[in-house]
Structure formats: C-alpha cells, structure tokens
C-alpha cells in the first residue's frame, strides 16, 4: 500500500509541474518589485477583459511554459535574484498556483503578486500561509462602471480582496490605469474617497493610459490632463507613474 501511495504522489506531482499556465518570463527587472532585483512570470489568461489592457496576447493567449521549466530557471537564479513577480493575465485563477508558490518560497525567493483581486479565497490562503511578501492590487473602478470596464461582475470579490490586504500585515499597493473616456476626474476623486472609507492608507499609484499602443479593446485618445495635485489626502498619497 505504501508503494502505491508513493507512485500516486509522483504522478500527481508530474501532472502539476507539467501544467502550461505561463505565457512567458522576463528574466530580470528592477522596476516591478520595489527595491528588489526580480524576474516576472507572466501567466496566460484572465477573468476580466479590460479594453485598455496592454497585454492582449497574454490575456487571450495560452500558456507556453510549464511550472517545471519555470522552477528550473529559478533554481539557476538563486543568489542572483531577490524575488519573483507573478503577473499576467491573472495569476490567481490558475490551478496549482499555491503549491507552485510554495516551491518558489522554498528556494528562498520573496514573492510579489499582481492581481485584480477577483480570487479572494486564493488570496486569503496566500496571506494565511505567508506565501506572498508584497501585492499590487488593481483598482479598476467603482461599481457604477466596473462591469463596463472589466466585462465582469467581480467588484464584490475585489472589495473582499482589498479588505483582506488592508487587515493583513502584507505590504501592498493599490493602482489604477486612467483613461479619460472611462474614468472622469469626478470618478477618480470618488475612488480615492472609497479607498479612505475602506480604511486604506498609503500610496495609490496611478498611470495614464498610453495612447497609440496595442490594447485588448479599441479606445480613442485619452486626455492626460488629470494630475496628482490636490488629489492626495491625509491618508492616501496619490502618485502618478509614467
């Protein structure tokens, strides 16, 4: 009986690591993990369809790399990189993401996830099991236009994820992409008020939509006149990223 159990476990492990969920990998970055040298693992697929998304190939594409290949690469970077960024697409929608991160942590890497907050159950496990060290949470919009922007009805899930992170000890940031046709100045100010009402304190990173680049949907020119002046509050510092 013991021998059969070992064989079964081995088969499960092979199936897990052969899962092709990763679209590509960026081997080195100094920009995506604050103050750390890291790589980025880009997960294919997403449960939202934001028209301003800069990664249509990743969102609509299929995985090309399996977990085993990624782990092999990471083993070769032990001592050279500090951390691993799991991005996409949406990394939390993938089966076996938790054991995958467990393997990454076992190598000694710190882990950051970029997430739209749509899987609070997974996020809670990652927090409870101390499997992530930093998170970037995408704040798409308020409920009034969340569905039209994301083509999903996942605002309640986002809100739960925000609460989970706010109540945790995990360092995290909230970030938003601004397109003037989707989020007005009034909308944006209401988003800041919302964050305050949800007890969020800290930096709120905002980036203007980049005109004339390929995106998931067809959008017109975005006016970049909105600037951070008079946007920050006593609890929230609004920072515009280029």
ABEGO torsion letter per residue (X at the ends): XAAAAAAAAAAAAAAAAABBABABBBABBAAABBGBBBBBBBBBEBABBBAABABAAAAABBBABBAAAAAAAAAAABGABABBBBBOEBAAABBGAAAAAAAAAAAGBBBBBBBAGABAAAAAAAAAAGABABBBBBBABBAAAAAAAAGBAAAAAAAAAAAAAAABABBBBBBBBBBAAABBAAAAAAAAAAAAAAGBBEBBBBBBBBBGBBBABBBBBBBAABBABGABBAABBBBBBX
